Amino acid sequence: MKKKVIGLMVCMALVVSLLPGCSKDNTKDTSSDAAKEETSGGESGTDESAEVQPEAVTTVGDPKGTHMEIWSFVELHNTYYGKMVEKWNEKNPDRTIEATFTTYPYGDMHNKLIMSLQTGEGAPDICDVEVGQFPNVVAGVDTWLYPLDDAAQPYMDTMVPARMETYMGSDGHYYGAPFHVGATVMYYNMAALEEAGITQADVDAVVTWDDYTALGERYIAAVNQEGKYFTSVDTGGTDWLWLAMAEYGEDWTGGFDGKANIELDSVKNMLNMQVGWLQSGVAEVSPDGHVDLEAGFQNILDHNIVSFPKAMWYMSRFINYMPEEKGNWYIAPCPVFEAGQPDSVGIGGTGTVVTQQAADKELAADFLCYAKMSMEGEQMNWEMLGFDVCNTAMWTDESIIHDDANQYNSFFRNYPYDVLNKIKDNIGKISVVKISPTINEEICNVTLNAILEDGTAVDDALKSSQEVIDLEQ
């Protein structure tokens, strides 16, 4: 009998619309909360002239301090900021803050923010911006947003450069403070693998995708059961492709100045390999398009797949939606096409901004960077939100990363930060720029289905989709 997945996420269409996940409705992006880095919705579907109704409003801090308005699309983010306001006020009695936190629906908040930036009035002091929406917000660079360079400087020596660069404007300034690295790792169901005679040593010996394929073939042969696969491939998400591009040092967006090109060797190699897996029975197509939806959780609970790559924030999915799996899963670096290539890429995220309409822009920036980059903030981030934090100074604090009382440390067979420390110098970045929505919509709505479901040749499908993308450049 199937186990019942606990709860149902808000219909996530794109485990990162403008990120490595996408869906049939590319207007829906992923939000990042402690338990979720998933989609909260995209277009609001409401009349933009109507007053947007918040889901929650709270005020904390010193009533005599500088008042700030802070918006998010995830209530738990605002709870986190509230706790950091209290810590800030204790450390800075001469620069205290009172903050009113407003939580809006995902699409409503981003629409309201853009309108307020364009009109020059009504924007909050500080606002969360999902990474897929960031190109829209940073388009106004320092006319709309306050650069965080100075406020971030005390922490920059130990911040992950690739993640900071994700929230950089075309002028080279940092405009967003990140929540997490979103480092992609490989999740293995060691309990199921052991039943098939595969050990942790066998998993640790996997270096290349050839090694991974061979292990998958060994598993399938040992299990010899219909409906059981080693992994699944996505028609509704681009995580696998982002990983491949990072391994080859390629980027289909072209960055700020280049032209988009999806006909890359990295993309072709990954897709051709996946076609081979489907033909050999090593892989299936992910139910509902990717593993970050209810059908994906159920597939994992049923042990229909026993490995897949996903960002480290996916750890929270196990805890919140698959608690029965505690003790079964092992985290490892991702395989590469050629030994020595980078083996990870940052996926998902929320870059929090300070607007030019802030009452005290310098104070807002100093508080924001303290909340999201200081050791105090990063420890709370890990313990409360479960993210792989961007300040690497925390990555070596044994009292934190090996604390068995932490629910993430105790859930998996190994310590997550031990893996993160192995890959820390190999975490790539794919740009999220103006053309990103077009690329992701075409890839997720057309390309992946054509190749993985309909059997269209990889080169032909990519060429056809490239022609569509070129029309938007």
Buried (B, 14 or more C-beta within 10 A) or exposed (E): EEEEBEEEBBBBBBBBBBBBBBBBBBBBBBBBBBBBBBBBBBBBEBEEEEEBEBBEEBBBBBEEBBBBBBBBBBBBBBBBBBBBBEBBBEEBEEBBBBBBBBBBBBBBBBBBBBBBBEEEEEBBBBBBBBBBBBBBBBBBBEEBBBBBBEBBEEBBEBBBEBBBBBBBBBEEBBBBBBBBBBBBBBBBBBBBBEBBEBEBEBBEEBBBBEBBBBBBBBBBEBBEEEEBBBBBBBBBBBBBBBBBBBBBEBBBBBEBEBEBBBBBEBBBBBBEBBBEBBEEBBBBBBBBBBBBBBBBBBBBBEBBBBBBBBBBBBBBBBBBBBEEBBEBBBBBBBBBBEEEBBBBBBBBBBBBBBBBBBEBBEBBBBBBBBBBBBBBBBBBBBBEBBBBBBBBBBBEBEEBBEBEEBBBBEBBBBBBBEBBBBBBEBBBBBBBBBBBBBBBBBBBBBBBBBBBEEEBEBEEBBEBBBEBBEEEE
